Amino acid sequence: MTAMVRSSALQGYATLMHSLGVEPMPLLRRYRIPAGSLTDDDALLSLRSCIHLLEASAQETGCADFGLRLAQVQDIRVLGPLSIALQNAPTVREAWDYTARNLFIHSPGLVLSVHEKSSLIEGASEMTAEVRLDRMPSHKQTIDLCLADLHNITRLLAAEQYELRAVTLPHKPVAPLAVYQRFFGAPVFMEQPFAALHVSQGTLSADLRGANHALRKITEDYLARHFRVPGESVSSRVRLALQHTLGTPQGSKNDVAALLALHPRTLQRHLAAEGNTFEMIREETLKEAALHYLRETEMPLGQLADILGFSEQSAMTRSYRRWFGKSPSALRRELQVEK
């Protein structure tokens, strides 16, 4: 099934394109996005098409920071029906927790996670943004846009209590690092495991001024009635756990089972019922990460082996040959030519 996204995700797209002197219609037609959908926030678009659109728009306009610029012409309404509940939550943490649980309403291919402890900054919390698609295309502009929207909306909600400590990108910046640092007003670290904002814990605990709890309840009841929460498979939960433990000692079957509050045999039984095994999911997750890091970063192969959890670079090379029929260096050259 094709992952969709509400057209509100492209809020301000035509305005930005025109301001950059480029007519948006040819690109919209190329990726089969109806022009009328840009004024219909409830229209559903192919997430893959939107990802390709943003990458192509950056190239056509010669604007490497296209995703960041698009965020500047967007506002909290980019999240469509979720935005009302978001603005009327008691605290920033509860606002984003609710959004993370219900982001499938906006798009099942976008994932937001809120973590009490930052993986990078001592004493900070972490909000990660991910895009999940089969055969994932290059999506740097989409990640930049997601992080920029997350930054702008959190700053709006937390007001003067917003404190951004750092930003991490899972790829090499497509614009000069200074552009990112100027936009976010915080240190930016590239080629990290996840796209994330690292904020002070006071940011998440900030109360939302003017929150209307009655309106929030009405909105949540409406969303609960009209949008069914998809049952997440155990396979999906295992895949997510492996993505977060990749390259660490906590990625074994027993460790993942503990993270999911399941006995290892129970985990194995659920996966078998879904036609899967832990080993199959782990191999698939590792393969996807291996391709991502080669395509989106320029990190040395020795560092890549460490991040992927290989004991030595030669073991990683053997896995690349098994998965892709060529060495990491040969595959990287091929991917660079494709770009």
C-alpha positions as CSV (number, residue, x, y, z in Angstrom):
1,M,0.0,0.0,0.0
2,T,1.3,3.5,-0.9
3,A,2.0,5.7,2.1
4,M,0.0,8.9,1.9
5,V,0.4,12.3,3.5
6,R,-2.1,15.2,3.9
7,S,-1.6,17.9,1.4
8,S,-1.2,20.4,4.2
9,A,2.4,19.1,4.3
10,L,3.0,21.2,1.2
11,Q,1.6,24.4,2.8
12,G,3.3,27.4,1.2
13,Y,5.0,25.4,-1.5
14,A,3.7,27.3,-4.5
15,T,4.4,30.6,-2.7
16,L,8.0,29.7,-2.1
17,M,8.5,28.5,-5.7
18,H,7.2,31.7,-7.1
19,S,9.3,33.7,-4.7
20,L,12.4,31.8,-6.1
21,G,11.3,32.6,-9.7
22,V,10.3,29.1,-10.6
23,E,6.9,28.0,-11.9
24,P,5.7,25.1,-9.7
25,M,3.3,23.5,-12.2
26,P,5.8,21.5,-14.3
27,L,7.2,19.8,-11.2
28,L,3.7,19.1,-9.7
29,R,2.8,17.5,-13.0
30,R,6.0,15.5,-13.1
31,Y,5.2,13.9,-9.8
32,R,1.4,13.7,-10.4
33,I,0.4,16.0,-7.7
34,P,-2.8,17.9,-8.6
35,A,-2.4,21.6,-8.3
36,G,-5.8,21.9,-6.7
37,S,-4.7,19.7,-3.8
38,L,-2.4,22.4,-2.6
39,T,-5.5,24.4,-1.5
40,D,-7.3,21.4,-0.1
41,D,-5.8,20.4,3.3
42,D,-7.7,17.2,3.4
43,A,-6.4,15.9,0.1
44,L,-4.2,12.9,0.3
45,L,-1.0,12.7,-1.7
46,S,1.6,10.1,-2.2
47,L,4.4,10.6,0.4
48,R,6.9,9.2,-2.1
49,S,5.8,11.8,-4.7
50,C,6.1,14.6,-2.2
51,I,9.6,13.5,-1.2
52,H,10.7,13.5,-4.8
53,L,9.0,16.9,-5.4
54,L,11.1,18.5,-2.6
55,E,14.4,17.1,-3.8
56,A,13.6,18.1,-7.4
57,S,12.5,21.6,-6.3
58,A,15.8,22.1,-4.5
59,Q,17.6,21.3,-7.7
60,E,15.4,23.3,-10.0
61,T,15.6,26.4,-7.8
62,G,19.3,26.0,-7.0
63,C,18.2,26.4,-3.4
64,A,20.0,23.8,-1.2
65,D,18.1,24.8,1.9
66,F,14.7,24.4,0.2
67,G,13.3,22.4,3.1
68,L,14.3,25.0,5.7
69,R,12.9,27.8,3.6
70,L,9.6,25.9,3.1
71,A,9.3,25.6,6.9
72,Q,9.6,29.4,7.1
73,V,6.4,29.9,5.1
74,Q,4.5,27.1,7.1
75,D,2.8,27.3,10.4
76,I,1.2,24.9,12.9
77,R,-1.6,24.2,10.5
78,V,0.8,22.1,8.5
79,L,-0.4,19.2,10.8
80,G,-4.0,19.6,9.7
81,P,-6.6,18.3,12.2
82,L,-3.9,17.4,14.8
83,S,-2.9,21.1,15.2
84,I,-6.0,22.0,17.3
85,A,-5.3,19.2,19.8
86,L,-1.6,20.1,19.8
87,Q,-2.2,23.7,20.7
88,N,-4.6,22.9,23.5
89,A,-2.6,20.2,25.4
90,P,-1.5,21.0,29.0
91,T,2.2,20.9,28.3
92,V,4.6,20.7,25.4
93,R,5.4,17.1,26.3
94,E,1.8,16.0,26.3
95,A,1.2,17.9,23.0
96,W,4.0,16.0,21.2
97,D,3.2,12.7,22.9
98,Y,-0.3,12.9,21.6
99,T,0.9,13.9,18.1
100,A,3.4,11.0,18.1
101,R,0.7,8.5,18.9
102,N,-1.6,10.0,16.2
103,L,0.7,11.2,13.5
104,F,-0.7,8.4,11.2
105,I,-3.6,10.8,10.7
106,H,-1.2,13.1,8.9
107,S,0.8,10.4,7.4
108,P,1.6,6.8,8.4
109,G,5.0,7.2,6.8
110,L,6.2,9.9,9.2
111,V,7.2,8.9,12.7
112,L,7.8,11.2,15.7
113,S,9.3,10.0,19.0
114,V,9.9,11.8,22.2
115,H,12.7,10.5,24.5
116,E,13.2,11.7,28.1
117,K,17.0,11.5,27.7
118,S,19.0,12.8,24.8
119,S,21.5,10.4,23.2
120,L,23.9,13.3,22.7
121,I,23.4,16.1,25.2
122,E,23.6,15.5,29.0
123,G,20.5,16.6,30.9
124,A,18.5,17.2,27.7
125,S,15.6,15.5,26.1
126,E,15.3,14.4,22.5
127,M,12.6,14.5,19.7
128,T,13.3,12.4,16.7
129,A,11.7,12.5,13.2
130,E,11.8,9.6,10.8
131,V,10.5,8.8,7.3
132,R,9.6,5.2,6.7
133,L,9.0,3.9,3.2
134,D,10.0,0.7,1.3
135,R,12.8,1.3,-1.1
136,M,13.5,4.7,0.6
137,P,14.5,7.4,-1.9
138,S,16.9,10.2,-1.0
139,H,14.9,12.4,1.4
140,K,17.3,15.0,2.8
141,Q,14.9,17.9,2.1
142,T,12.0,16.1,3.7
143,I,14.1,15.5,6.9
144,D,15.2,19.1,6.9
145,L,11.6,20.2,6.6
146,C,10.4,17.9,9.3
147,L,13.1,19.1,11.7
148,A,12.4,22.7,10.8
149,D,8.7,22.4,11.4
150,L,9.3,20.6,14.7
151,H,11.6,23.4,15.7
152,N,9.2,26.2,14.8
153,I,6.1,24.6,16.3
154,T,7.9,23.7,19.6
155,R,9.2,27.2,19.9
156,L,5.6,28.5,19.4
157,L,4.3,26.2,22.1
158,A,7.0,26.6,24.7
159,A,7.4,30.4,24.1
160,E,10.3,31.8,26.2
161,Q,10.8,28.4,27.8
162,Y,12.0,27.0,24.5
163,E,15.7,26.0,24.8
164,L,17.2,24.1,21.9
165,R,20.6,22.6,22.9
166,A,21.5,20.9,19.6
167,V,20.3,19.5,16.3
168,T,21.4,16.2,14.7
169,L,21.1,15.3,11.0
170,P,21.3,11.8,9.7
171,H,23.0,13.0,6.5
172,K,25.7,15.4,5.3
173,P,24.1,18.9,5.2
174,V,22.9,19.8,1.7
175,A,23.5,23.5,2.5
176,P,26.4,25.1,4.3
177,L,26.5,24.1,8.0
178,A,26.3,27.8,8.9
179,V,22.9,28.0,7.2
180,Y,21.5,25.3,9.5
181,Q,23.1,26.8,12.6
182,R,21.6,30.2,11.7
183,F,18.1,28.7,11.2
184,F,18.1,26.7,14.4
185,G,20.2,29.0,16.5
186,A,22.0,25.9,18.0
187,P,24.9,23.6,17.3
188,V,24.2,21.2,14.4
189,F,25.9,17.8,14.2
190,M,25.8,16.0,10.9
191,E,25.9,12.3,9.9
192,Q,24.3,11.1,13.2
193,P,22.1,8.1,13.7
194,F,18.8,10.1,13.9
195,A,17.3,13.4,12.9
196,A,16.5,15.0,16.2
197,L,16.1,18.2,18.2
198,H,17.8,18.0,21.6
199,V,15.9,20.3,23.9
200,S,16.1,21.2,27.6
201,Q,13.8,19.2,29.8
202,G,12.2,22.5,30.8
203,T,11.1,22.9,27.2
204,L,9.0,19.7,27.4
205,S,7.5,20.5,30.8
206,A,6.5,24.0,29.7
207,D,2.8,24.8,30.1
208,L,0.9,25.9,27.1
209,R,-0.6,29.4,27.5
210,G,-4.2,29.8,26.6
211,A,-4.8,26.0,26.2
212,N,-8.5,25.2,26.0
213,H,-9.0,21.8,27.6
214,A,-12.6,21.6,26.5
215,L,-11.7,22.3,22.9
216,R,-8.9,19.7,23.1
217,K,-11.3,17.1,24.4
218,I,-13.8,17.8,21.6
219,T,-11.0,17.6,19.0
220,E,-9.5,14.3,20.4
221,D,-13.0,12.7,20.5
222,Y,-13.6,13.8,16.9
223,L,-10.2,12.4,15.7
224,A,-10.8,9.1,17.7
225,R,-14.2,8.6,16.0
226,H,-13.1,9.5,12.5
227,F,-9.6,8.1,12.3
228,R,-8.9,4.5,13.2
229,V,-5.6,3.8,14.9
230,P,-3.9,1.2,12.8
231,G,-2.9,-1.9,14.7
232,E,0.9,-1.9,14.8
233,S,2.4,-5.3,14.1
234,V,5.0,-6.8,16.4
235,S,7.3,-6.8,13.3
236,S,7.0,-3.1,13.1
237,R,7.7,-2.6,16.8
238,V,10.8,-4.9,16.5
239,R,12.0,-3.0,13.5
240,L,11.7,0.3,15.4
241,A,13.5,-1.1,18.4
242,L,16.4,-2.4,16.2
243,Q,16.7,1.0,14.5
244,H,17.2,2.6,17.9
245,T,19.7,0.0,19.1
246,L,21.7,-0.5,15.9
247,G,25.4,-0.8,16.6
248,T,24.9,-1.1,20.4
249,P,25.1,-4.2,22.6
250,Q,21.3,-3.9,23.2
251,G,20.2,-5.2,19.8
252,S,19.9,-8.9,20.7
253,K,16.6,-10.8,20.5
254,N,16.5,-10.9,24.3
255,D,17.2,-7.2,24.7
256,V,14.6,-6.3,22.1
257,A,12.0,-8.6,23.7
258,A,12.7,-6.8,27.0
259,L,12.2,-3.4,25.4
260,L,8.8,-4.6,24.1
261,A,7.9,-6.2,27.5
262,L,7.7,-9.6,25.9
263,H,9.3,-13.0,26.7
264,P,11.7,-13.9,23.9
265,R,9.6,-17.0,23.1
266,T,6.5,-14.9,23.0
267,L,8.2,-12.5,20.7
268,Q,9.3,-15.3,18.4
269,R,5.7,-16.7,18.3
270,H,4.2,-13.4,17.4
271,L,6.8,-12.9,14.6
272,A,6.2,-16.4,13.2
273,A,2.4,-15.6,13.1
274,E,3.2,-12.6,11.0
275,G,5.5,-14.6,8.7
276,N,8.6,-13.1,10.1
277,T,11.6,-13.9,12.2
278,F,13.8,-11.7,14.4
279,E,16.8,-12.5,12.2
280,M,15.0,-11.6,9.0
281,I,14.0,-8.2,10.4
282,R,17.4,-7.5,11.9
283,E,19.0,-8.3,8.5
284,E,16.6,-6.1,6.7
285,T,17.0,-3.2,9.1
286,L,20.8,-3.5,8.9
287,K,20.7,-3.6,5.1
288,E,18.5,-0.5,4.9
289,A,20.8,1.4,7.3
290,A,23.9,0.3,5.4
291,L,22.5,1.7,2.2
292,H,21.3,4.9,3.8
293,Y,24.7,5.8,5.3
294,L,26.5,5.1,2.0
295,R,24.1,7.2,0.0
296,E,23.4,10.1,2.4
297,T,26.8,10.5,4.2
298,E,30.5,10.6,3.5
299,M,31.6,9.0,6.7
300,P,34.8,6.8,6.5
301,L,34.1,3.1,6.1
302,G,35.8,2.3,9.4
303,Q,33.4,4.6,11.3
304,L,30.4,3.2,9.3
305,A,31.4,-0.3,10.4
306,D,31.3,0.8,14.1
307,I,27.9,2.5,13.7
308,L,26.4,-0.6,12.0
309,G,27.8,-2.8,14.8
310,F,30.3,-4.8,12.8
311,S,33.3,-6.2,14.7
312,E,35.7,-5.2,11.8
313,Q,35.5,-3.5,8.5
314,S,36.1,-6.8,6.6
315,A,33.0,-8.3,8.1
316,M,31.0,-5.3,6.9
317,T,32.5,-5.6,3.4
318,R,31.4,-9.2,3.2
319,S,27.8,-8.2,4.2
320,Y,27.7,-5.5,1.5
321,R,28.8,-8.0,-1.1
322,R,26.1,-10.4,0.0
323,W,23.4,-7.7,0.0
324,F,24.4,-5.6,-3.0
325,G,26.9,-7.7,-5.0
326,K,29.7,-5.2,-4.5
327,S,32.0,-3.6,-1.9
328,P,31.0,-0.5,0.1
329,S,33.4,1.7,-1.8
330,A,32.2,0.5,-5.2
331,L,28.6,1.0,-4.2
332,R,29.3,4.5,-2.8
333,R,30.9,5.5,-6.2
334,E,27.8,4.1,-8.0
335,L,25.4,6.0,-5.8
336,Q,27.3,9.2,-6.2
337,V,27.1,8.9,-10.0
338,E,23.3,8.4,-9.7
339,K,23.0,11.6,-7.8
